[in-house]
Amino acid sequence: MKITQIELFQVPPRWLFVKVSTEEGIAGWGEPIVEGHAATTAAAVSEMTDFLIGRDPLRIQDTWQALYRSRFYRGGPVLMSAISGIDQALWDIQGKWFNAPVYSLLGGAVRDKIRMYSWVGGDRPAEVGRDAAAKQALGFSAIKMNASEEMHYVDSFDRIESVIARVAAVREATGSGFGIAVDFHGRLHKPMAKVLAKELEPFHLLFIEEPAPPGNNEALRDIAAAATIPIATGERLYSRWDFKPLLHDGYVDIIQPDLSHAGGITEVFKIAAMAEAYDVALAPHCPLGPIALAACLQIDAVAHNAFIQEQSLGIHYNVANDLLDYLTDPLVFGYHDGFVNLPTAPGLGISVNEEAVREAARIGHQWHNPVWRHDDGSIAEW
């Protein structure tokens, strides 16, 4: 079997899909995307096409190593996201070829289902108590919310108080057994992150996410010393080599590799195993589309340390199209009592509605994240 064609589809709301076709008529789908840089990522995938055409799609490990090592420059969001989408598609082909879910080819599932959480509040969180209660009514047992808007290196305490008020509203609306994750989103710097982590401790959070901007992971030591809330991070790390110092330093409790950024199924399988050796939990990052989520579920199935999965249904980014719009069977992601069952169909376990994808690609998108500034005019972290 050989790869014969690679096609890219830039579709709303902010996603990029890749279809890898073979001479046997089996096609695999992947989701290579850097949010806000879809065209750049598409160009990176296109540059890999000459290497991929004519290769055996079943030699996934060799293809991954060749794409990573043989092009001299390696790592980073764009190149690793391009590899990620291709890797997902190749695993989809392999599962269809052997008529088995990807997780069966990785040694078989260690669980039957995985807990899911849902987003509330948007970029500038408001009315989160009401929104969290609505998600709870739908059956979710956990939500994630952004902590704050802009916050300077050292800011006034009223910014902290507004975060506390929103988290308190969620806790009051949902009860003590409901999971609340608070995403700092790298918006806070160490001085204020320490203060906020300490103030949030009484709410018994599921975790705080990205309490320090990427590149400042040494700050996690001081933030961890300020509070006992589990710390999650890793969505902006792209390989096991990026995760190695994070795990070695020992201040992270939950890693969040993204299956569309961190080398796909092949690499995140290895990252998850590394984390397990450090007694660190896994919660894959996935505010993306259905192909990325399907890939995440394959890793959730086989990683013993996976405990919860992000998903984007109803997220504030999904305005024109939502998670299920590109599937022929949206029930594959049926959520029940806060969990989703593992997909059982071959490959990634989903059936992409190719007609809908091609139609949406004619519209495309030019999504970019907003540019925020502080009151003094300086750029703020988004």
C-alpha positions, 0 to 999 in steps of 0.5 A: 500500500502506498500514499497517493494524495494529500489534501488540506481543508481549512474549515470554520470555525478555525480548523484545518483538516488533512486527508491522506489517500492510498492506492487501496482506497483507504483514506485517513483524516488528521487535524494539523492546526496552529490556531490563528496560523492555519495557512502557515500550518497548511504550508508546512504540511504541503512541504512534507507532501513530496516525502510522503507520496509513494510511502507505505502509510503503515510505517508510521514510526519510520515516517514520524522519525523521518519527518522529525529528524531528517529535515534538520530544523525540528520542533516548535508549533508549526512543524510539530502540528504538521507532523501531528495531523499527518500522524493522526491520518496514518493511524486512521489508515492503519486502524481501517486496514486492520479493522480495529480502533487505533487503541487496539493497535496500541495494546488495547484499552485500559478503560471503557470511558473517559470523563469529559469537561466543558467550557464556560465563560469565554475569553472574558468570563461572565455569568459563569455560575449560570453557565456552569449550572447549565452544563451540569444539567446536561450531565457534565461533572466538570467545567473549565473557565478562564480565570481573568482578563488582562492582568499586569505583572503586579496588578490591583487586588480587585482583579483578584477579587473578581476572579474569586467572585466568579469561581465562588458563583460556580461553586455555589451553583454546582455544589462541592462535588462538581469539578472546577478547573481554572485556566490562567491561560498564561495571562498572569505572571508569577507575582499575581499567579502566586496570589491568585493560587493562594486565594483560590485554594478554599474552592478545592479546584480540579486544577489550575492551568498554565499559571505561568506563561510558557518559557517561565516554567521555573515559576511553577516552583513558587506557585506550587509553594503558594497553594496545594491546588494541582497544577496543569500545563503543557498545551504549548509544549510540542515534543517529549523533549519539551516535556522532559525538563517539566517532568524532571523539575517535579512541580507539575501535577497534570500534563496537557499535550495537544494531539494536534500540536505535540506530534500526534498519537505517536508522540503523545503516547510516549509523552503519556508514558513518561508522565506516568513514570513521574506519577503525573496525570494526563489530560489532553488539551483539545479545544479543537475539532472532531478529528483531534478529539477522536485522536485524543480518545485513542490515547485516553483509552491506553494511558493509565494516567489519563483522567479527564478529556477536554472537548469543544462542544459549545465553546466560545470559538465555535460560532459558525460551526461546532464540533459535530458538524463534520461527522456523519454520525455525531452520536459517536461523541455521546456524553453520558453522566459526564463521560464519553464511551470510547469509539469502537469503529476502526481507525480513529473511530469517526466517519468524516462527512467529506461533502460537508468538509469540502463545502465548508472549505470553500468558505474557509476562515481567517481566525486570529486571536485578539490582541489585548493591551493593558491600560498603559498601552503595553501588550497583554498576554491573551 
